[in-house]
Amino acid sequence: MASKRDYYEILELTSEAGDEEIKASYIKLARKYHPDFNPGDEEAERKFKEVTEAYEVLRDPEKRARYDRFGHAGMEGPGMAGFGGPGTIDPFELFARMFGMGETFRGRQAGRDRAVEVELDLMEAATGVTRSIELDRAERCGECNGNGMRPGSRPATCPRCRGRGVFIQQAGILQMQTTCRACDGRGQVISEPCDRCGGHGLVKARRKLDVQIPAGVDTGIRIRISGEGDAGEAGAPRGDLYLQVRVREHKLFRREGLNLICQVPISFSQAALGGEIEVPTLQGKETITLPRGTQHGEEVLLRGKGMPDVRGRGRGDLIVQIMVETPRKLTKRQEELFRELAEIEQKHVTPQRKSFLEQLKGWFVGEADSKPA
């Protein structure tokens, strides 16, 4: 038998979560996996029962304390969670109660989540930006106010449950109450569907929204905007809107997490003599001083000049990579100077080059000695 998952892990929480966090996470996940929204998906139904079992334990202070102390072993026995055992609750009925006044939620489908891709340039990602987006989403029908009935008509009593909305089954001392699937627990059915929405209570409409993108976002980040997805059926909540962020590549800066990398080209003379050069940053130009003899690939670190953390925890750094450029075309005077420099380097070999030449000579000598006579 497979080991059971941790209840906090199932509800995507830590053990320090409060009652409201537990309740909110349960509603979100139970709605996501509810069989009514995932018809024929056995894995979704399994997860629905799993999150309901976890919630049934963690919402009860006594059960939660016992679970925190003993784990799943503390949940065994009468009155404990674990579907199929004595004292358990129908997961569908528990879900229905979450919406108050004894009204069953089954059939009152929550609005589906929507997703929209938002493309930004690096500067917008660094500073944050407000964007106007348009999307097609489900809205409640204005003709019937979302109830699905033709205006002026009345709902009919459900012929299957006779208006009760539930069926009660007795098995010994246990009593099980199940929701009527014909009317989804409402006790009533639509007799005359709305002409505009066909009885669904929802219609498609195009909407324009202004959304705030926080500073520091990166490609792949999803921003959740609560309650801006599709409308749910009457009595059910809206879905959420997710913004899928994509940040375009920049011509000067390459991003690595919170850090930015900028390759700055300099000439041979600048590398050899050193001096001040201007480099770009997100805030504008900045002057840095290169030491004499700067080598190709050396890096200069500008602290706090990178990207801001999306959670507001400081900024990354800007790493300036020095790229010593070799000229492809020379003027006559430049060629004369380079030839003169080459002659000087022949006579005055630098220590580093001298060491390399000595090692190279030793390599070839050793190679000759190793050849058979």
TORDOZA-959618 format. One record per residue (C-alpha): x, y, z. Coordinates in steps of 0.001 Angstrom, whole numbers, plus 500000, padded with zeros to 6 digits. Example, Ala and Ser with C-alpha at 12.3 -4.5 7.8 and 13.67 -1.06 7.14 Angstrom:
<atoms>
512300495500507800/513670498940507140/
</atoms>
This chain:
<atoms>
500000500000500000/501392503409498997/502215505825501818/499807508722502243/500884512242501361/501276514914504009/498030516866504502/499813520223504435/501556519245501202/498216518211499658/496738521640500438/499960523384499297/500506524915502749/503060524955505529/502354523672509038/502112527319510212/499050528018508022/496078529678509722/492426528670509505/491614531130506720/494596529981504641/493508526362505048/489953527171504025/491010529273501009/493417526622499753/490800523894500131/488212525858498141/490703526561495355/491927522976495030/488554521313495545/487092523494492823/490020522622490550/489586518849490970/485818518596491470/484442515744489285/481696517987487917/484389520135486324/486479517126485228/483969514594483866/485415511133483408/488762512074484986/489382509484487720/492665511100488781/490899514453489362/488255512728491486/490972511005493520/492675514340494158/489326515933495040/488771513322497753/492374513710498884/492159517489499403/488799517095501150/490259514500503510/493169516823504291/490813519736504923/488527517625507132/491494517002509439/493225520384509391/490055522452509878/489331520645513170/491644521920515987/491577518610517867/492247516472514787/494924518881513565/496757518810516894/496639515014516862/497899514907513269/500709517402514006/501867515171516857/501417511656515463/501027512092511698/498733509741509795/499019507160512562/497079509517514814/494182509575512356/493361505898512677/490369504759514629/486720505835515073/485824509394514176/489036510049512309/489412511093508665/490000508524505968/487143508018503592/485347504717503856/485712504480507647/483179505256510403/482444508870511240/483545510223507858/481836512830505714/480741512777502084/483351514943500309/480700516321497931/478491517453500808/481417519071502619/482204520991499440/478565522041499112/478437523423502658/481369525760502025/479052528152500182/476625528684503058/472829528629503596/472726524901502934/472804525516499187/474527522764497243/477274523933494933/477258520854492708/476102521878489237/476624525557489987/479857525550488112/482540527983489156/483974530131486402/486952528745484567/490374530351484860/491659532309481876/495229532922480736/496648535786478663/500263536229477514/501791539632478214/505009540604476405/507316543214477940/510666544741477111/513422544623479727/512887548198480887/509175547563481498/510073544425483427/512572546433485505/510212549294486404/506776547655486352/504012548759484022/500240549006483664/498946547204480589/495541547221478909/494529543755477765/491467542438475984/490021538963476355/486880537023475561/485365535599478718/482074534212479987/479709536726481572/476366536171483211/473520536527480765/471858539923481074/468580538559479721/467992536082482545/470449537510485096/472381534266484983/469622531911486135/469143530340482691/465349530759482684/463252532651480176/462129535939481806/458711535534483395/458977531740483649/459268529708486830/461435526687487647/459717523319487918/460005520909490846/462582518211490180/460653515041489341/463435512735490608/463915514029494148/460509515764494325/462046519053495317/464176517787498204/467477518068496349/468918515096498235/468427511407498825/468909509890502295/470044506280502585/469998504317505838/472439501455506490/472132500227510056/473064503054512402/474719505001509580/472856507528507484/474204508768504152/472882511838502368/473647512262498678/472868515063496259/470276514574493532/472151514566490245/469073515428488179/468786518901489705/472255519094491301/470753519576494723/468574522562493856/465252520729494019/464196522551490867/464857522301487153/464543524844484342/461263524404482496/461716527188479926/465343527980479018/466431531554478307/466390532311474571/469686534213474688/471902531803476658/469988528556476025/469610527881479732/473339528063480542/473108531457482241/476368532549480585/477292534340477361/480636535230475758/481678538891475904/484858540828475115/486305542751478038/489148545263478406/491123545314481645/493975547449482963/496391545147484780/499405546048486901/502670544190486194/505067544466489170/508734545393488761/511159542486488526/509055539977486579/510797537506484289/509808535178481474/507735532281482785/506240534116485762/502454533816486100/500576536652487778/497213535732489290/494399538291489193/491630536971491393/488057536997490101/488811538214486569/488289534904484761/485040533490483423/481858534162485392/480442531165487237/476858530063487146/474436531821489492/475656531382493058/479169530287492057/482364532368492075/484282533663489074/487482532039487916/490842533787488014/492888535452485308/496530534460484882/499002536700483087/501771534676481460/504793537000481280/507351536951478477/510261539423478503/511921540130475162/515691539818474818/517604543107475091/520329544250472680/522750545272475432/521835543304478539/521588539561479155/519644538566482229/520659535838484665/518213535841487557/518443539263489178/521814540024487606/522401541681484245/525435541065482056/526671543673479590/529604543124477230/531511546367476594/534104546481473768/537368548433474211/540444548875472004/543963547483472503/545176550896473556/542412551334476134/543185547897477553/546898548581477763/546761552157479072/543601551957481170/541385554949481794/537746555919482070/535011554459479863/531225554898479819/529001551845480265/525197551569479997/522963550755482967/519180550591483360/519387554007485024/521543555603482306/525263555909481526/527877555362484218/531627555961484133/534025553258485324/537825553305485504/539829550477483950/543299549704485315/546335549510483013/546694546101481414/543017545172481520/542601541715479976/539937540429477603/537044538869479543/537748540630482850/534628541722484725/533654544859486604/530837544524489158/528347547371489631/526363546471492736/522632547178492830/522476548024489115/520671544824488098/516991543839488168/514735544426491171/513413541419493073/509713540959492284/509098540395496029/510778543709496888/513950542184498353/516598544434496855/518232544379493425/520741542281491551/524069543499490129/525294544588486716/528306542605485521/530328544483482890/532391542079480786/535355543736479042/535832542629475443/539153543694473888/538504544127470170/540994543209467459/540727545724464585/539844544148461224/540975547108459087/543928549388459762/544910552769458372/548431553106457057/549523554941460195/547922552322462466/549697549556460606/553030551387461019/552452551719464758/551472548072465169/554569546959463237/556734549173465436/555054547689468536/555635544183467196/559365544912466787/559544546208470354/557757543092471672/560308540899469841/563147542559471790/561407543044475103/559383539917475773/556980540345478663/557461537998481677/554182536223481032/554974535630477326/558554534616478170/557325531980480579/554928530617477958/557678530473475304/560016528630477673/557282526069478425/556576525696474723/560287525122473990/560451522523476752/557442520757475316/559022520324471892/562378519296473407/560645516670475525/558744515422472496/562018515037470535/563655513147473421/560761510701473571/561079509678469888/562811506329469275/566377506469467852/
</atoms>
